[in-house]
Amino acid sequence: MPQCTAPVRGHRSAAAAANCPACGGRSRYRSSYPSYGGSSSYGSGRGSTYGSSSSGGSTSRRTRTGRSVSYSPSEWRAVEPYAEKAAEQARTHPDRRDLFLCHAWDDRQGSAADLNRQLKANGATVWFSEEDIPLGSLMTREIDKGLRNSRIGIVLVTPALLKSIRSEGIAEKELAVLLNSRRVVPVTHGVTFDELYDVSPMLASHAGLSTAESSLDDVAAKIAAAAAALPAA
């Protein structure tokens, strides 16, 4: 019988689970780290994919702009939990934005701005501090509103964000709220999940996406399609 590699290599990304000889063929997987109060739902057994279609082992969805997005089985296992949560939130809170983009202050005009732009280009509605905090307003109060009025939290994990978490800056406070909401997905960019685990095991316990495995544009399209809750193209 194939042996699971989680105790040695971990399953903190879609690719890691796919490469495991024991878990690569499973329809779902659990993170190899604890779910800290049940925040991960990968083993919930729910079968609905909210408008997605499967063909040849891959899953397809489309963004609100009509772009067709295909997920590998391992990518869909990572994305499906928050796609389900987004669909649930869309029904109960139709006026909320799709996504809250949590990022480090130092990334606000770089990678965070790039991700925000690409998410919006794919039809997602995004709360982004650089655009949604009015001049002269209290930053923490506006962030609190943004968190409250967004369905899903995307955490852009970069070297700057890890530094912010270590220093308990604004991004660390946003992250704490998102983790408590159980509606959060990490996107690693320029760092590994191992590096994230060293700084925030709770965030690393959530399966996510990585720009080491796909381009930032592809990651943005996959997030936007999952948040849209639309039928496949």
N, C-alpha and C positions, 0 to 999 in steps of 0.2 A: 504494500500500500504506500502511495506517495506520502512523504513527510512534509508537514506544513513548515514553511520557512519563517513564519511570523516571529517566533521567539528569538531568531537571530537577526533577520533583516527587517522585520516590521512590515505592516501593510498600510502605511500612512499615505499612500497615493494610489491612484487607479492602476498605474503600471506595476506597482509592487505586488498588488493582489493578483494581477493577470499573470505575472511571471512565477507565481507560486505553484508548484506541481500539484499541491493538494487543493488549493482554493481557486485556481485559475478558471476552472470550469463551473463553478457554482453560480447560481443565478443571483445571489447576493452575498455580501460578506460583511462581517463586523470588523471594525477597527481592532488592531492588535493591542490597543490600549483601552483602558476603561472608559465608559461613556459618562462618567461623572454625573450621576443623577438621571441617566437615561436620555442625554441630549442627542445621542446617535440612534437612528431608527432603521439601520440597514437590515436588521433581522426581524423586522416587524411582521413580515409575511403578507403585507398588502400587495395586491397584484395590479391595481390600476396604475396606468402610466399617463393618464390625463391627456389623451389625444395623440399619443406617440404611436408609431408603428414600427414593427420589427421585420427585418428581412435579412436572411443570411447571417444571423447572429448580431447584426448591428441594429441600432434604434435610430429612427429619424424623427425630427420635429422641424418646425419652421418658425422663424422670427416674425414679428409683426410687419416687417418690411418685405416679407415673402421669401427671404433667404432660407434655403433648405440646409439643415445641419444634420450630420450623421455622427452618432456616438458609437465607439467600439463598445463591446460588452463591459469592459472594465471601466470605461468612462461613464457609461450609463449607471453602473452600480454606484459610482461616486455622486452623480448628479441627481438621480431619481429621488432621494429623500427630500431635498429642498425643492425639487420640482413639484412634488406632492404638496409640500407645505405652501408653496407659492399659489397653487391652485386653490387650496383651502382658504388662504388669506384673501385671494381675489374674490371669492364668494362672500366672505364675511366682512371684508373691508375694501370694497371696490374703489374707494377714493384714495387709498394709500398709494404711494409710489412703489414700483416693483422692488427697488434696491436701495439700500443705504451703503455708500462706499466708505469704508473705514480705511484710513491710510495714515502714514506718517506725515508730519508737517513738512519735512524736507522733500517729500515726493509730490507735493501739491501741484507743482508746475512741470513735473516730469512724468514719471510712469503712471501716477494716479490720474493726471489730466489725460494721458493717452488712453487709459482704460475707460475713463468716463466717456470720452469722445466716441470710442468704438462701441461701447454698450449702447449709447444713444443712437449711433448710426444703424444699429441692429434693432431699433424700435423699443428699447427698454426705457422706462422712466427711472431716473436716478437722482438721489439726494447726494449732492457733492458740495463740500464746504466752500470751495472757491467760488461757487456760483450761487449758493443758497444762504450764505450768512451776510445779511445787509451790513453795509459800512456803518460802524459806530454801535452795532448791537453787541450784546453780551454773548461771547462765543459758546460758553457752556450751555446757556439757555437755548440757543438756536440748535445746537447739536442734540439736545434733549428732545426738542420738537421733531427734528429729523428722524431720530431713532423711533419715536412714537408713531410717526406717520409713514413708515416704510415697512414692507412686508418681509423682506429677506435682507440679511446683512452680508455683504461681501467684504472680506478682510484682505487687502493687498499686502502680502507679507514680503517685505524687502529687508535688506540690512538696516535701513533707517527705521523701519517699524520695530524690529527686534531691539534696537537701541532705545526706542521710545518706551517699549514695554519694560525694559530693565530699569529705566529712570522714572517709571510711573508717571508718564506724561499724559496729555489729553487722549492720545490714541489708546493708551492702556485703559483709561476710564471707559471709552466707547466700547472697547473689546469686552470689558467686564459685563456691561449691559447686554451686549449681543449674546454672549455665552449664556447668560441667565435666561434669555428669551428662547433659546434652543432653535434659533432660526439664523444660522451662520454657516458660511462656507469659506474656507481659506483658499486664496490663490497665491501660490508661491512664485516669486519673481526675483531671480538672482540669489535665492537661498534654497536649501533643501528642507524636507520635512524633518530630517534628523536635527538640523540646526534650530528649527522651530520648536521641536520637542524639548530641546535643552533650555529654552526660554519660557515656553508656555505649553506644558503637557496637555492642558485642557483644550486649547485650540487645535493642537496637533492630533487630538483624539477624533476630530471631525475629518472625514475624507474630503478631499478637495481636488483642485486642478492645479497644474503646474505649467508655466511657460517653458520649462525645460523639455516638456513632452509635446507641446503645441505652441504656435505663435500667440502673442498677446491678442491679435485680431481673432484667431480661431477660438481662443478661450472666451473672449468677450461674446462671440456669436453663440457659443454653447450655453453660456450663462443666460443671455438674452432669450434664447429659444426655450430654455427650461422655465424661465420666469413668465413667459408669455402665455402658457397653458393653451396653445393653439393646436389644432390637428396637424398631422404630418403633411408635408407637401405631396 
